[in-house]
Amino acid sequence: MIRSEIYQKDILKQCVRNAISGEPRKVLSTLKATATLENILSTMESNFGDVKSGQSIMEEFYQARQNKDEDITSWGIRIEEMIQRALEKGEIQENKKDEILRTKYWKYLRNSELKNATRVFFENSLTFEELRKRVRKEEQEMTVSQERKEHTKQINTMQLDQQFRILNDLTEKLQSMQKQLDVLTQEKVARKDNISEIVTRDYNRYDNKPQSGNRRTFSRGRGYSGNRGPYRGRRPFPQDVYHRDSNSQHHLNGNQL
């Protein structure tokens, strides 16, 4: 703002005095009321400014790496601040600032996948600002893709869990049915053995019953005649009819005689 000469120095000096607060404000009491803006800034720099040399700042810059929990935006801002301090110390030239920044920024990205995805942008000699924008955009796309994969994986896991639960239920039902079938089979075998035992016992009891004269007697049933005549109720044979008619004829003749 001082170099642009848009505002008068008296106005800028008053703004600086009003902006300083806390411990640094005590330093203002040591300055005269007629102190210029340059005197105020020089005093603040000597008391609270960076006292590191330009060489020390550059050594810190070359040793810098993206931290584990540091996002790419914070990483870019950190190295940019170091380069700016080195530039103010006169350690580097303005025309070399962008090349140093872009190389440092891309080379020490922690995410190797992101680094490989943005290699083409680095090799095309984009400016630091353009390269940083491309890297941030690529990181966002990778994040969305990863979230989509995780969501799909979660859905697949839920489906697998559901299928496993169904399979377990079917297995338990089959095991229950198998147990019931085994019980029914055992009961059927037991009934069959019981029936076989009863039949064998009755047969043995009948077979061991004493018989007179070792002869078996059979009942002829009702209507049996010992003279082998026709059974009562049986239709007579033709020869029986003939004998019956002959006997009747002799009987009549006897009466006549």
C-alpha positions in Angstrom: 0.0 0.0 0.0 2.9 2.3 0.7 4.5 1.6 -2.7 1.2 2.1 -4.5 0.9 5.7 -3.1 -2.8 5.5 -3.3 -3.3 6.7 0.3 -1.4 9.5 2.1 1.2 8.4 4.5 -0.4 10.2 7.4 -3.6 8.2 6.9 -1.7 4.9 6.6 0.3 5.8 9.8 -2.8 6.4 11.7 -4.3 3.1 10.5 -1.2 1.2 11.6 -1.3 2.7 15.0 -4.9 1.8 15.4 -4.3 -1.7 14.2 -1.5 -2.5 16.7 -2.8 -3.9 20.0 -1.6 -6.0 22.9 2.1 -6.3 23.7 3.3 -4.6 20.4 1.3 -1.5 21.3 3.6 -0.8 24.3 6.4 -0.3 21.7 4.5 2.6 20.2 4.9 4.5 23.5 8.7 4.5 23.0 8.2 6.3 19.6 7.8 10.0 19.1 4.5 11.4 17.9 6.4 12.6 14.8 7.7 9.1 14.0 7.1 8.2 10.3 5.3 5.1 9.0 8.7 3.7 8.0 10.0 4.2 11.6 7.0 2.4 13.1 7.3 -0.6 10.7 11.0 -0.8 11.3 10.5 -0.8 15.1 7.9 -3.5 14.8 10.1 -5.6 12.6 13.1 -5.3 15.0 11.0 -6.3 18.0 8.6 -8.9 16.6 9.7 -9.6 13.0 11.5 -12.5 11.5 15.2 -12.3 12.5 16.2 -15.3 10.4 18.6 -14.7 7.6 17.6 -15.3 4.0 19.9 -18.3 3.9 18.3 -19.9 7.0 14.9 -19.3 5.5 15.9 -21.1 2.2 17.4 -24.0 4.2 14.1 -24.3 5.9 12.3 -24.2 2.6 14.4 -26.9 1.0 13.9 -29.2 4.0 10.1 -28.7 4.1 7.8 -31.6 3.3 4.1 -32.0 3.3 3.0 -33.1 6.8 0.9 -36.2 7.3 -2.2 -34.2 8.5 -1.6 -31.2 6.2 -3.9 -30.7 3.2 -2.5 -29.6 -0.1 -3.8 -26.0 0.3 -2.0 -25.6 3.6 1.1 -27.1 2.1 1.1 -24.6 -0.7 0.5 -21.6 1.6 3.4 -22.7 3.9 6.1 -22.9 1.3 4.8 -19.8 -0.4 5.2 -17.8 2.8 8.8 -19.1 3.2 9.6 -18.1 -0.4 8.1 -14.6 0.2 10.3 -14.2 3.4 13.4 -15.3 1.5 12.5 -12.9 -1.3 12.2 -10.0 1.2 15.6 -10.9 2.6 17.0 -10.7 -0.9 18.0 -14.4 -0.9 16.2 -15.2 -4.2 15.2 -13.2 -7.3 11.6 -12.5 -8.2 11.8 -14.2 -11.6 12.8 -17.5 -10.0 10.1 -17.6 -7.4 7.4 -19.3 -9.4 9.7 -22.1 -10.7 11.0 -22.9 -7.2 7.5 -22.9 -5.8 5.9 -25.2 -8.4 8.7 -27.7 -8.3 8.7 -27.8 -4.5 4.9 -28.1 -4.3 4.5 -31.0 -6.7 7.6 -32.9 -5.9 6.8 -33.4 -2.2 3.1 -34.2 -2.4 2.4 -37.1 0.1 -0.3 -38.7 -2.0 1.6 -40.6 -4.7 -1.7 -41.4 -6.6 -2.5 -37.7 -6.7 1.1 -36.9 -7.8 0.9 -39.4 -10.7 -2.5 -38.1 -11.8 -1.1 -34.5 -12.0 2.3 -35.3 -13.5 1.2 -34.1 -16.9 0.3 -30.7 -15.5 3.7 -30.3 -13.9 5.5 -31.4 -17.0 3.5 -28.8 -19.1 5.3 -26.1 -17.1 2.1 -24.5 -15.7 2.5 -21.7 -13.3 2.4 -22.4 -9.5 -1.1 -21.0 -9.2 -2.4 -23.0 -12.2 -0.7 -26.2 -11.0 -2.1 -25.7 -7.5 -5.6 -25.3 -8.9 -5.2 -28.4 -11.1 -4.0 -30.5 -8.1 -6.9 -29.4 -5.9 -9.4 -30.2 -8.7 -7.9 -33.6 -9.2 -7.9 -34.3 -5.5 -11.6 -33.4 -5.3 -12.4 -35.8 -8.2 -10.4 -38.5 -6.5 -12.3 -37.9 -3.2 -15.7 -38.2 -5.0 -14.6 -41.4 -6.7 -13.3 -42.9 -3.5 -16.6 -42.0 -1.7 -18.5 -43.6 -4.5 -16.4 -46.8 -4.3 -16.8 -46.9 -0.5 -20.6 -46.5 -0.9 -20.7 -49.3 -3.5 -18.5 -51.4 -1.2 -20.8 -50.7 1.7 -23.9 -51.7 -0.3 -22.2 -54.9 -1.5 -21.2 -55.7 2.1 -24.8 -55.2 3.2 -26.1 -57.4 0.4 -23.6 -60.1 1.3 -24.5 -59.9 5.0 -28.2 -60.2 4.0 -27.5 -63.2 1.8 -25.4 -64.8 4.6 -28.3 -64.3 7.0 -30.8 -65.9 4.5 -28.3 -68.8 4.0 -28.0 -69.3 7.8 -31.7 -69.3 8.2 -32.1 -71.9 5.5 -29.4 -74.0 7.0 -31.1 -73.9 10.4 -34.4 -74.8 8.9 -32.9 -77.7 7.0 -31.2 -78.9 10.2 -34.5 -78.7 12.1 -36.3 -80.6 9.3 -33.6 -83.2 9.3 -34.0 -83.7 13.1 -37.7 -84.1 12.7 -37.2 -86.6 9.9 -34.8 -88.6 12.1 -37.3 -88.6 14.9 -40.1 -89.8 12.6 -37.8 -92.5 11.1 -36.9 -93.8 14.6 -40.6 -93.9 15.6 -41.5 -95.8 12.4 -38.7 -98.3 13.0 -39.8 -98.7 16.6 -43.4 -99.4 15.6 -42.3 -101.9 13.0 -40.1 -103.7 15.5 -43.0 -103.7 18.0 -45.4 -105.2 15.4 -42.9 -107.8 14.4 -42.4 -108.7 18.1 -46.2 -109.1 18.7 -46.6 -111.3 15.6 -43.7 -113.5 16.6 -45.1 -113.8 20.1 -48.6 -114.8 18.9 -47.2 -117.3 16.5 -45.0 -118.9 19.1 -48.0 -119.1 21.5 -50.2 -120.8 18.9 -47.5 -123.2 17.8 -46.7 -124.3 21.4 -50.4 -125.1 22.2 -50.9 -128.9 23.1 -52.9 -131.0 20.6 -54.6 -134.5 21.4 -53.1 -137.4 19.5 -51.1 -135.0 17.4 -54.1 -134.7 15.2 -55.6 -131.6 13.9 -59.4 -131.4 13.9 -61.2 -129.1 11.6 -64.7 -128.0 11.9 -66.9 -128.8 8.9 -69.2 -126.0 9.7 -73.0 -126.0 9.5 -74.8 -128.1 6.9 -72.2 -130.8 6.7 -73.6 -134.3 6.2 -71.6 -137.4 7.0 -73.2 -139.4 4.1 -71.6 -136.9 1.7 -75.1 -135.8 0.6 -75.7 -132.4 -0.7 -75.2 -129.5 1.6 -78.3 -127.8 2.8 -79.1 -124.9 0.5 -76.8 -126.3 -2.2 -78.3 -126.7 -5.6 -78.9 -130.5 -6.3 -76.9 -132.2 -9.0 -78.8 -133.9 -11.9 -78.1 -137.4 -10.6 -79.7 -136.5 -7.2 -82.9 -135.4 -9.0 -82.9 -138.8 -10.8 -82.6 -140.8 -7.7 -85.2 -138.8 -5.9 -87.7 -139.4 -8.8 -86.9 -143.1 -8.9 -87.6 -143.5 -5.2 -90.9 -141.7 -5.5 -92.0 -144.0 -8.3 -91.2 -147.1 -6.3 -93.1 -145.7 -3.3 -96.2 -145.0 -5.4 -96.0 -148.5 -6.9 -95.9 -150.0 -3.5 -98.9 -148.1 -2.4 -100.8 -149.4 -5.5 -99.8 -152.9 -4.7 
